Amino acid sequence: MTPRRTSSTTIPTACLPCILLGLYLLPFLRSFPYFIVTAATPSCSLSKENCRELAALNLNLNISFSNTATAAQDFGHMHHDRPSAILYPSSAQDIVAIVKLAYFSPNNLTIAAKGAGHSIYGQAQALHGIVIEMSSLKGIEVGVHGFGEAAVPFVEASGGELWIDVVKEAMKKGMAPRSLTDYLYLSVGGTLSNAGVSGQAFRYGPQISNVLELEVVTGKGEIVICSEHQHADLFYSVLGGLGQFAIITKAKICLHHVPTKVKWVRAYYSDFSAFTKDQEMLISQENENSFDYIEGSVLDKGKDLNSWKMESHSIEDLNSNVTVESDAPVLYCLELTKAYFVHESNLIGKKLTSLLEPLHYLPSQISIIDASYLGFLDRVHDKERDLRKSGLWYAPHPWLNLFIPKSRIIEFDAWVFKQQLSGGINGPMLIYPLNRNKWDSRMSAVTPSEDIFYAVGLLGYASPRTAPTAKTLMDQNSKILYFCKTKSIDYKQYLPHYVNEDEWRIHFDRLWPRFRERKLRYDPKAILSPGQRIFSRSKTLS
């Protein structure tokens, strides 16, 4: 629970190590008007004199030193680095204050911005540092950027806002962000610090390719408004920058007008070559007469083909019960949507038939359902409810996300999906192509060098009672990464997890010098996002 702001200062009888409270920083800290602290579990005792000095500082920061274990949890449920304090900012100025405190601290204090807490390997944690709960920063506003024919509708959202709330606010105006993630209960700042990909990215690129402007706080404690026209290097650094250069406090995101309904298609394949050729053909059709969303997945034959389909949001079942007969070790599902307005209902069937005609899915093996536009976008939320009920939502999730070049995807399928994972992973296995020309090389996110590469998501859930265990899934991940390395596949981890700077250097490859230079420029003391394990504050950057 967020500590309630009061108008007076509370003097704790005990708190975390005195360094965090600024006892070494009194001259700097006296420049702030108020300071609010909640009672804490004893970590080191303060003398009465120290308490009086602390009370005299009067900083306007809402910090909690209790219940810090909540900031040592994330969706992965595998890493638990407990911070010393949690900041609940009411404005970007609060973040500036805490970053400057860390900047002038002689004690290697680090800071992590936490959004919805959906990191897998503790990337938004800060051991003995400060975690900023970005969810306390609120604000969503729809507007227009530019004038005349160059005008672009946008939504400006605080970095801690969830995409589901951004979508709902934009849809009040008949619009939505052009590129979204499959799961919408993620924070704006969180996905923009990575990339943000789903089945819309083939046309519009990842979410980071759809940002007009950012407000950020750098690792020096400076508020900067940046875009491609001002402070452009910082703008491109932050997008996909894994939180290394600045904390995103606001973002202006491109919108487009959207219909109210979608035809939601699932077509099934047993031949991987036909499956990938159809996907690659579809993502080359970028005009408005093509499909709006293109994703694929791998299904083990023992799984109910419809087990990942969401059944609510006024979906009308047209032909959804599919039973596929095939001797193939695994099956492939191509998932597509075509959006339309209600007044186009009489035409959409003919248009859909025309779009499906060139595809090579198994004869008669297709599911078509009708859904609201918002219902489709929010489809994964139903699965979340099921997982919460079963307890799997709180189990370890050693997920692995990769970008695999088009030229190696058949080889990858033959060894990974058909051999290693033919029995499934107790979760979705996603695979769909993306166009590299929709990614901006000036941004920090990295991809394979080929014009088309595949997003592969191995999203398994460990079970506390039955297979697979977390260790089993992690061992599988290690084998897959080893296979890619020994076969010299030019892969990239998406939502990457490495444990030292040498591994990160390999990940960024020729772009490593640029990434490191940007770190020196915007966060020279390596204060931000220590959970990514890229740079260490205890080591001097040079």
Legacy VTK file of the C-alpha trace (Angstrom):
# vtk DataFile Version 3.0
C-alpha trace
ASCII
DATASET POLYDATA
POINTS 542 float
0.000 0.000 0.000
1.275 3.457 -0.840
2.164 5.413 2.289
-0.226 8.311 2.846
1.309 11.754 2.463
0.988 13.979 5.495
1.845 17.580 6.207
4.278 16.859 9.002
7.519 14.964 9.329
7.561 11.575 11.061
10.788 10.779 12.903
11.536 7.052 12.787
13.028 5.397 15.811
14.955 3.035 13.547
15.608 2.817 9.814
17.797 1.408 7.065
21.508 2.231 7.022
21.966 5.890 7.744
23.607 6.537 4.405
20.276 6.238 2.606
18.697 8.920 4.716
21.302 11.387 3.675
23.226 11.631 6.895
26.312 11.968 4.744
24.515 14.396 2.468
23.149 17.058 4.783
24.379 20.094 2.842
22.785 18.821 -0.389
19.564 17.570 1.187
18.811 20.813 2.994
17.815 22.338 -0.345
14.533 20.371 -0.364
11.431 21.565 1.497
9.828 18.445 3.005
10.602 14.838 3.838
8.114 12.130 4.805
9.213 8.756 6.144
7.207 5.758 7.299
8.229 3.638 10.284
10.599 0.851 9.382
11.915 -2.460 10.514
15.139 -1.785 12.398
18.226 -2.002 10.253
20.524 0.378 12.062
19.568 2.553 15.003
19.700 6.321 14.853
20.798 8.355 17.789
18.524 11.115 19.101
20.896 13.653 17.598
20.688 11.946 14.205
16.904 11.880 14.418
16.826 15.616 15.124
19.108 16.231 12.152
16.915 14.069 9.942
13.762 15.876 11.039
15.404 19.190 10.229
15.948 18.162 6.598
12.238 18.382 5.668
12.380 16.631 2.285
9.177 16.318 0.213
9.676 12.657 -0.639
7.238 9.867 0.130
9.562 7.009 1.072
8.781 3.754 2.808
11.388 1.740 4.675
8.892 -0.989 5.612
7.456 -3.771 3.458
10.374 -3.468 1.066
10.062 -7.183 0.304
7.226 -6.299 -2.089
9.799 -4.630 -4.348
11.876 -7.818 -4.361
9.134 -9.685 -6.224
8.481 -9.850 -9.940
6.597 -12.038 -12.396
9.528 -14.408 -12.776
9.429 -15.346 -9.061
13.069 -16.426 -9.210
15.074 -13.368 -8.110
14.466 -11.546 -4.825
16.866 -8.639 -4.308
15.425 -6.591 -1.475
15.893 -2.826 -1.577
16.428 -0.612 1.441
13.577 1.715 0.567
10.701 2.343 -1.828
9.896 5.765 -3.261
6.317 6.614 -4.243
6.745 9.685 -6.458
4.000 12.220 -6.983
5.933 14.002 -9.724
9.087 13.825 -11.790
10.658 16.241 -9.297
10.463 13.547 -6.623
12.476 11.262 -8.881
14.989 14.043 -9.532
15.484 14.436 -5.776
16.130 10.767 -5.141
18.441 10.392 -8.152
20.483 13.401 -7.030
20.659 11.929 -3.544
22.141 8.768 -5.051
24.395 10.734 -7.410
26.106 12.560 -4.558
26.156 9.555 -2.247
29.616 8.087 -1.558
28.026 4.711 -0.795
27.206 3.271 -4.267
23.464 3.745 -3.836
21.495 2.449 -6.837
17.954 3.011 -8.102
15.490 0.874 -10.093
12.226 2.073 -11.619
9.483 -0.536 -11.212
6.333 -0.477 -13.327
3.919 -3.404 -13.260
6.560 -5.804 -11.956
6.563 -8.133 -14.959
10.304 -8.613 -15.202
11.451 -12.219 -15.208
14.956 -12.129 -13.752
14.901 -9.238 -11.269
15.654 -6.540 -13.842
13.601 -3.962 -11.906
15.123 -4.755 -8.508
17.842 -2.894 -6.593
19.616 -4.816 -3.844
20.053 -2.487 -0.832
19.097 0.417 -3.094
15.887 2.321 -3.796
13.007 1.082 -5.941
10.747 3.730 -7.452
7.133 2.573 -7.677
6.220 4.223 -10.964
2.567 3.205 -10.634
2.059 6.169 -8.290
2.699 8.537 -11.220
-0.660 8.990 -12.947
-1.868 10.821 -16.002
-3.295 10.023 -19.462
-4.288 12.669 -22.004
-5.247 12.360 -25.679
-4.213 15.172 -28.031
-2.873 16.083 -31.471
0.806 16.586 -32.319
1.574 19.037 -35.132
-0.720 20.931 -37.496
-2.606 20.414 -40.740
-1.740 17.342 -42.795
1.248 16.680 -40.540
-0.948 16.430 -37.440
-0.626 13.130 -35.595
-3.040 12.067 -32.844
-1.264 10.953 -29.693
-1.797 9.916 -26.123
0.512 11.266 -23.419
0.841 8.879 -20.507
2.899 8.799 -17.341
5.576 6.129 -17.300
3.788 4.111 -14.623
0.423 3.933 -16.392
-0.700 0.543 -17.696
-1.264 0.040 -21.411
-4.785 -1.264 -20.771
-5.740 2.111 -19.281
-4.016 3.953 -22.122
-6.003 1.887 -24.635
-9.312 2.452 -22.869
-8.751 6.209 -22.687
-7.776 6.421 -26.361
-10.738 4.324 -27.438
-13.095 6.889 -25.944
-11.966 8.975 -28.938
-12.216 6.042 -31.353
-8.447 5.521 -31.396
-5.761 3.182 -30.066
-1.948 2.949 -30.059
-0.716 1.543 -33.353
1.539 -1.067 -31.775
0.817 -2.946 -28.557
1.961 -5.971 -26.601
-0.192 -9.093 -26.326
-0.630 -8.503 -22.596
-1.774 -4.984 -21.734
-1.249 -4.909 -17.978
2.313 -3.706 -18.435
3.601 -0.208 -17.772
4.327 2.342 -20.483
7.845 2.973 -19.226
8.532 -0.739 -18.863
7.779 -1.785 -22.438
9.382 1.331 -23.948
12.567 0.468 -22.063
12.643 -2.845 -23.949
10.801 -2.618 -27.301
7.193 -3.837 -27.045
6.347 -6.375 -29.752
3.301 -8.334 -30.856
1.430 -9.224 -34.027
1.007 -5.566 -35.027
4.745 -4.891 -35.154
5.173 -6.241 -38.701
3.396 -3.114 -39.970
4.021 -0.407 -37.376
7.185 -1.677 -35.779
7.619 -2.213 -32.028
6.150 0.232 -29.546
9.452 2.125 -29.399
9.006 2.988 -33.092
5.740 4.755 -32.286
6.871 7.335 -29.721
6.789 11.056 -30.491
8.313 12.465 -27.325
9.598 11.477 -23.898
10.033 13.194 -20.560
12.837 11.498 -18.655
15.039 11.846 -15.598
18.655 10.977 -16.381
21.151 9.284 -14.098
22.468 12.759 -13.283
19.086 13.817 -11.924
18.162 16.054 -14.873
14.628 16.322 -16.287
14.805 16.363 -20.081
12.072 16.479 -22.719
13.431 14.696 -25.759
12.308 13.650 -29.232
13.816 13.105 -32.660
14.024 16.907 -32.928
15.455 17.805 -29.515
17.994 15.904 -27.425
17.672 13.207 -30.074
20.581 11.089 -28.834
18.989 10.787 -25.395
15.604 10.022 -26.992
16.990 7.142 -29.032
19.158 5.950 -26.149
16.228 5.565 -23.775
13.980 3.722 -26.260
14.926 0.078 -25.814
17.673 1.164 -23.411
16.783 -1.262 -20.586
16.476 1.625 -18.131
20.217 2.325 -18.296
20.187 5.991 -19.249
17.085 7.581 -17.770
13.746 6.911 -16.108
10.730 7.488 -18.368
8.258 9.746 -16.563
6.027 10.584 -19.572
5.644 9.407 -23.157
3.710 10.723 -26.169
2.601 7.731 -28.216
1.177 7.684 -31.752
-2.491 6.790 -32.134
-4.614 5.806 -35.098
-8.357 5.521 -35.629
-9.627 1.986 -35.150
-12.815 0.061 -36.009
-15.029 -1.449 -33.348
-14.961 -5.122 -34.372
-12.485 -7.784 -35.506
-12.649 -11.113 -37.267
-10.262 -13.310 -35.345
-8.810 -16.229 -37.319
-6.817 -19.287 -36.351
-5.535 -21.559 -39.092
-3.607 -24.771 -38.415
-0.566 -26.244 -40.154
1.470 -29.427 -39.911
4.135 -28.276 -42.388
6.519 -25.694 -40.927
7.766 -24.514 -44.307
4.232 -23.706 -45.467
3.538 -22.038 -42.115
6.551 -19.714 -42.333
6.114 -18.944 -46.035
2.532 -17.862 -45.410
3.590 -15.660 -42.506
6.383 -14.058 -44.514
4.049 -13.404 -47.428
1.497 -11.792 -45.115
3.948 -9.433 -43.405
5.046 -8.179 -46.828
1.509 -6.900 -47.422
1.500 -3.668 -45.484
-1.519 -1.990 -47.051
-4.844 -1.539 -45.297
-6.404 -4.399 -47.284
-4.207 -6.976 -45.558
-4.503 -8.484 -42.087
-3.929 -6.153 -39.122
-2.369 -8.667 -36.746
-0.165 -11.671 -37.551
1.242 -14.090 -34.982
2.067 -17.779 -34.914
2.442 -20.409 -32.241
3.556 -24.011 -31.817
1.206 -26.579 -30.291
2.131 -29.998 -28.989
-0.336 -32.623 -30.135
-1.408 -33.477 -26.620
-2.732 -29.989 -26.010
-6.330 -28.967 -26.606
-6.021 -26.706 -29.629
-8.399 -24.168 -28.144
-6.911 -24.023 -24.651
-5.247 -20.660 -25.217
-8.261 -19.015 -26.848
-10.142 -16.477 -24.767
-13.864 -17.025 -24.531
-15.337 -13.745 -23.281
-15.764 -10.192 -24.585
-18.910 -10.998 -26.601
-17.169 -13.482 -28.863
-19.604 -15.267 -31.188
-18.508 -18.818 -31.906
-18.575 -19.385 -35.683
-16.323 -22.405 -36.111
-14.074 -22.696 -33.125
-14.002 -26.415 -32.303
-11.062 -27.703 -34.314
-9.650 -31.228 -34.202
-6.550 -31.711 -36.338
-5.506 -35.152 -37.539
-1.784 -35.235 -38.342
1.275 -37.411 -37.849
3.508 -34.376 -37.348
5.298 -34.192 -33.958
3.941 -30.677 -33.410
1.341 -28.423 -35.013
1.479 -24.735 -35.886
-1.233 -22.148 -35.470
-1.411 -18.954 -37.521
-3.390 -16.267 -35.707
-4.773 -13.303 -37.687
-7.258 -10.489 -37.304
-9.050 -8.165 -39.661
-10.692 -5.136 -38.066
-13.947 -3.668 -39.397
-16.779 -1.293 -38.535
-20.269 -2.553 -37.787
-21.608 -0.982 -40.981
-19.150 -3.183 -42.933
-20.616 -6.416 -41.540
-22.112 -7.407 -44.887
-18.746 -7.034 -46.648
-16.253 -8.421 -44.151
-16.996 -12.074 -44.930
-16.124 -11.671 -48.601
-13.013 -9.647 -47.773
-11.852 -12.290 -45.274
-12.333 -15.091 -47.798
-10.193 -13.190 -50.293
-7.416 -12.653 -47.736
-7.392 -16.318 -46.689
-7.483 -17.758 -50.200
-3.660 -17.757 -50.822
-2.826 -19.504 -47.534
-1.755 -23.155 -47.243
-3.230 -24.265 -43.916
-4.635 -27.748 -43.412
-7.895 -28.183 -45.355
-10.959 -27.180 -43.331
-8.807 -26.585 -40.248
-9.657 -22.988 -39.462
-11.397 -21.192 -36.626
-13.076 -17.810 -37.172
-14.675 -15.864 -34.352
-16.084 -12.380 -33.994
-14.915 -10.078 -31.205
-14.940 -6.447 -30.178
-11.721 -4.586 -30.959
-11.006 -4.015 -27.257
-11.986 -7.594 -26.463
-9.315 -8.907 -28.793
-6.636 -6.519 -27.513
-7.378 -7.565 -23.918
-7.655 -11.282 -24.701
-4.735 -12.448 -22.519
-6.308 -11.013 -19.373
-8.753 -13.927 -19.267
-5.866 -16.366 -19.234
-4.314 -14.385 -16.385
-7.466 -14.910 -14.311
-7.288 -18.662 -14.923
-3.620 -18.793 -13.971
-4.250 -16.833 -10.795
-6.978 -19.291 -9.793
-4.721 -22.285 -10.436
-1.763 -20.713 -8.638
0.489 -20.859 -11.725
0.557 -17.063 -11.916
2.630 -17.092 -8.733
4.909 -19.956 -9.805
8.354 -19.404 -11.359
8.307 -18.298 -15.006
11.733 -18.891 -16.544
10.697 -17.456 -19.901
13.003 -17.195 -22.875
12.403 -14.714 -25.709
14.606 -14.739 -28.790
14.946 -13.071 -32.170
16.032 -15.673 -34.756
17.050 -14.719 -38.318
14.797 -15.953 -41.120
17.589 -17.960 -42.752
17.973 -20.179 -39.655
14.364 -20.584 -38.530
13.788 -23.977 -40.222
16.914 -25.364 -38.556
15.760 -23.875 -35.235
12.318 -25.484 -35.596
13.764 -28.906 -36.446
15.883 -29.109 -33.301
14.003 -26.955 -30.793
10.292 -27.411 -31.476
10.254 -30.856 -33.110
12.807 -32.468 -30.801
13.461 -30.631 -27.543
10.005 -29.130 -26.938
7.669 -31.504 -28.767
5.977 -32.315 -25.460
5.247 -28.645 -24.739
6.442 -26.360 -21.960
3.207 -25.855 -19.991
2.634 -22.525 -21.688
2.538 -20.799 -25.072
5.314 -21.174 -27.631
5.111 -18.172 -29.950
6.805 -17.726 -33.322
6.149 -14.976 -35.861
8.183 -12.853 -38.288
9.031 -9.161 -38.045
10.327 -6.667 -40.582
13.654 -5.185 -39.561
12.984 -1.997 -41.553
10.347 -1.092 -38.950
13.043 -0.804 -36.274
15.167 2.307 -35.915
18.866 1.471 -35.606
19.461 4.682 -33.634
17.547 3.161 -30.720
19.226 0.951 -28.136
17.273 -2.237 -28.896
19.217 -4.752 -30.996
17.985 -7.291 -33.566
19.559 -9.828 -35.935
20.993 -8.288 -39.105
18.656 -9.967 -41.616
15.713 -8.090 -43.141
13.238 -10.556 -41.606
13.681 -12.206 -38.233
11.365 -14.262 -36.046
10.207 -13.460 -32.546
10.238 -16.687 -30.529
8.613 -16.728 -27.107
8.939 -19.775 -24.847
6.524 -18.826 -22.096
6.456 -21.842 -19.805
4.993 -21.989 -16.304
6.726 -24.120 -13.695
4.380 -26.217 -11.631
4.901 -26.712 -7.885
3.299 -30.162 -8.051
3.819 -31.607 -11.545
6.223 -31.294 -14.469
7.780 -29.165 -15.721
9.737 -27.793 -12.803
11.525 -24.457 -12.924
14.836 -26.304 -13.204
13.557 -28.325 -16.156
12.511 -25.175 -18.011
15.761 -23.381 -17.198
17.790 -26.379 -18.381
15.799 -26.383 -21.619
16.541 -22.696 -22.085
20.250 -23.317 -21.556
20.260 -26.101 -24.142
18.502 -23.882 -26.682
20.964 -21.037 -26.141
23.864 -23.466 -26.405
22.428 -24.823 -29.659
22.186 -21.309 -31.098
25.756 -20.530 -30.090
27.304 -23.754 -31.381
25.412 -23.438 -34.678
26.539 -19.792 -34.998
22.970 -18.530 -35.251
22.890 -14.731 -35.152
20.253 -14.661 -32.425
19.412 -11.913 -29.961
17.691 -12.287 -26.633
14.618 -10.099 -26.303
14.006 -8.995 -22.700
17.626 -10.124 -22.293
19.127 -11.661 -19.188
22.882 -11.787 -18.724
24.989 -11.730 -15.582
28.113 -9.777 -16.484
29.450 -7.092 -18.775
31.256 -9.553 -21.055
27.984 -11.279 -21.959
26.337 -7.926 -22.601
29.217 -6.943 -24.871
28.501 -10.015 -27.003
24.772 -9.219 -26.999
25.254 -5.677 -28.318
28.153 -6.735 -30.548
29.316 -3.812 -32.736
26.866 -1.478 -30.954
28.458 -2.058 -27.544
30.799 0.962 -27.763
27.818 3.238 -28.493
25.795 1.746 -25.622
28.692 2.222 -23.220
29.339 5.791 -24.381
25.692 6.631 -23.781
25.953 5.214 -20.279
28.918 7.468 -19.585
26.993 10.434 -20.956
23.661 10.030 -19.171
24.344 7.840 -16.105
28.096 8.042 -15.514
27.915 6.658 -11.961
25.838 3.611 -13.014
23.006 4.448 -10.621
20.053 3.277 -12.718
18.673 -0.246 -13.240
21.295 -2.323 -11.430
19.081 -5.404 -11.829
19.985 -5.592 -15.518
23.538 -6.483 -14.394
25.145 -4.543 -17.241
27.211 -2.028 -15.298
28.261 -2.017 -11.661
28.385 1.166 -9.613
31.271 -0.259 -7.630
33.394 -0.171 -10.789
34.560 3.047 -12.388
33.170 3.667 -15.873
35.676 5.089 -18.294
LINES 1 543
542 0 1 2 3 4 5 6 7 8 9 10 11 12 13 14 15 16 17 18 19 20 21 22 23 24 25 26 27 28 29 30 31 32 33 34 35 36 37 38 39 40 41 42 43 44 45 46 47 48 49 50 51 52 53 54 55 56 57 58 59 60 61 62 63 64 65 66 67 68 69 70 71 72 73 74 75 76 77 78 79 80 81 82 83 84 85 86 87 88 89 90 91 92 93 94 95 96 97 98 99 100 101 102 103 104 105 106 107 108 109 110 111 112 113 114 115 116 117 118 119 120 121 122 123 124 125 126 127 128 129 130 131 132 133 134 135 136 137 138 139 140 141 142 143 144 145 146 147 148 149 150 151 152 153 154 155 156 157 158 159 160 161 162 163 164 165 166 167 168 169 170 171 172 173 174 175 176 177 178 179 180 181 182 183 184 185 186 187 188 189 190 191 192 193 194 195 196 197 198 199 200 201 202 203 204 205 206 207 208 209 210 211 212 213 214 215 216 217 218 219 220 221 222 223 224 225 226 227 228 229 230 231 232 233 234 235 236 237 238 239 240 241 242 243 244 245 246 247 248 249 250 251 252 253 254 255 256 257 258 259 260 261 262 263 264 265 266 267 268 269 270 271 272 273 274 275 276 277 278 279 280 281 282 283 284 285 286 287 288 289 290 291 292 293 294 295 296 297 298 299 300 301 302 303 304 305 306 307 308 309 310 311 312 313 314 315 316 317 318 319 320 321 322 323 324 325 326 327 328 329 330 331 332 333 334 335 336 337 338 339 340 341 342 343 344 345 346 347 348 349 350 351 352 353 354 355 356 357 358 359 360 361 362 363 364 365 366 367 368 369 370 371 372 373 374 375 376 377 378 379 380 381 382 383 384 385 386 387 388 389 390 391 392 393 394 395 396 397 398 399 400 401 402 403 404 405 406 407 408 409 410 411 412 413 414 415 416 417 418 419 420 421 422 423 424 425 426 427 428 429 430 431 432 433 434 435 436 437 438 439 440 441 442 443 444 445 446 447 448 449 450 451 452 453 454 455 456 457 458 459 460 461 462 463 464 465 466 467 468 469 470 471 472 473 474 475 476 477 478 479 480 481 482 483 484 485 486 487 488 489 490 491 492 493 494 495 496 497 498 499 500 501 502 503 504 505 506 507 508 509 510 511 512 513 514 515 516 517 518 519 520 521 522 523 524 525 526 527 528 529 530 531 532 533 534 535 536 537 538 539 540 541
